[in-house]
Every structure is written in C-alpha cells, then in structure tokens.
Amino acid sequence: MGNKKKVTQIVEEMLDGFLAENGYELYNVEFVKEGRDWFLRVFIDRAWLGPEGGEEAAAGAVPPGGIGTDDCEKISRFLSEKLDEADPIEQNYYLEVSSPGLDRELIKDRDFLRYAGRPVVLKLYQPYNGSKTVEGKLVGRTGGAISIECGGSIVELPESQVAKTRLEVIF
C-alpha cells in the first residue's frame, strides 16, 4: 500500500464507529517517516456536540475530563487489533495514540468553529506588522481567511499566509 493518504483514510474508517460509540472523535491521523522509522499517529479528543450542543459547546469548551492514558490505551488496543486483521500497511511502523494537547493545531473547519472565542497564535510565512507571529482571539475561518481579534480590531489573514494556527495556553 505505502500510500500515506490511503493509510490515513483506512484508519479513519476503522475508527469511525468505535470512536462515536465511546464518546470520542478523531482529531487527526498522520502516517509519517522520521529517519528510518514510520509512525502512525492517531490524535483523539472527546466528542463535541457542535454549536447546536448548547451554550457551553458554542463557546468552544472542551468536554470535561479530556483524554487520558486509559482512553489512549483503549483506542490503541482496538485499532491495533483491526490493523492486525486487515494488514493494510506494508512497512513496519510504530502506532501512537494521543490527545492533540492543550496547544493543539487547528486544522479542520470544525476546529475553527469549536474554538472560536479562544486565544490563538498564528505562525505566518511572511511578517505581518513586522512579526511572523500574531496572537489574538479567534473569530473564525471563512472565505480562505482566518479572522482574529487583536487589540479591539478584527484582523483577517489569508490562509495561504498562515503556516499554523494553534490554541494559546494561558495559565
């Protein structure tokens, strides 16, 4: 097989029903080569009800409890069994299951919707106002641009200029 895209799609399909039944959702899947080794990384989160899930969900709140090692182990065992049965990956690889973390990268449209109103850090390819880093409160992502509130005004940056958008962790 060897095709990274196909491997990630296969993993997504294998996990789909299991995650939903157990109150999880798939955040992202990566199949990458680092040095000599291949890694299949699966990032999971608690299921999100979406904006229709009420005020707490609309505010982008992560469901209570987060993802723990027991959750990762449960999903790892399930996926490992399924991968052993189907054997879709030719090369040897390491399976890693984890949470995307508090400073998670926002990737999908639902991530930008889920975390609207939260502090974010954008890493840019080209400087904006003299800096390649912009911090602010996430407004959203629409029409190929990411909008954040900085110092009372809304800044829209084209997605083509944004290398990464991460949640900012404030303690």
TAJO-V491817 format. One record per backbone hydrogen bond with DSSP energy under -0.5 kcal/mol. NH is the residue of the N-H (numbers start at 1). CO is the residue of the C=O. If there is no record, write none. Layout:
nh=NH co=CO
nh=NH co=CO
This chain:
nh=3 co=1
nh=4 co=2
nh=7 co=3
nh=8 co=4
nh=9 co=5
nh=10 co=6
nh=11 co=7
nh=12 co=8
nh=13 co=9
nh=14 co=10
nh=15 co=11
nh=16 co=12
nh=17 co=13
nh=19 co=15
nh=20 co=16
nh=21 co=17
nh=22 co=18
nh=23 co=20
nh=24 co=19
nh=25 co=45
nh=27 co=25
nh=27 co=43
nh=28 co=43
nh=30 co=41
nh=32 co=39
nh=34 co=32
nh=34 co=37
nh=37 co=34
nh=38 co=92
nh=39 co=32
nh=40 co=94
nh=41 co=30
nh=41 co=39
nh=42 co=40
nh=42 co=96
nh=43 co=28
nh=43 co=41
nh=44 co=42
nh=44 co=98
nh=45 co=25
nh=47 co=23
nh=53 co=50
nh=54 co=51
nh=58 co=54
nh=59 co=55
nh=60 co=57
nh=61 co=56
nh=66 co=63
nh=72 co=68
nh=73 co=69
nh=74 co=70
nh=75 co=71
nh=76 co=72
nh=77 co=73
nh=78 co=74
nh=79 co=75
nh=80 co=76
nh=81 co=77
nh=82 co=78
nh=83 co=79
nh=84 co=80
nh=85 co=81
nh=86 co=82
nh=87 co=83
nh=90 co=88
nh=94 co=38
nh=96 co=40
nh=96 co=94
nh=98 co=42
nh=100 co=44
nh=104 co=101
nh=106 co=165
nh=107 co=105
nh=111 co=108
nh=112 co=108
nh=113 co=109
nh=114 co=110
nh=115 co=111
nh=116 co=113
nh=117 co=138
nh=118 co=115
nh=120 co=136
nh=121 co=166
nh=122 co=134
nh=123 co=164
nh=124 co=122
nh=124 co=132
nh=125 co=161
nh=126 co=161
nh=128 co=131
nh=131 co=128
nh=134 co=122
nh=136 co=120
nh=137 co=149
nh=138 co=118
nh=138 co=136
nh=139 co=147
nh=140 co=147
nh=142 co=145
nh=145 co=142
nh=146 co=157
nh=147 co=140
nh=147 co=145
nh=148 co=155
nh=149 co=137
nh=150 co=148
nh=150 co=153
nh=153 co=150
nh=155 co=148
nh=157 co=146
nh=157 co=155
nh=159 co=144
nh=161 co=158
nh=162 co=159
nh=163 co=123
nh=163 co=161
nh=164 co=123
nh=166 co=121
nh=167 co=104
nh=168 co=119
nh=170 co=168
nh=171 co=169
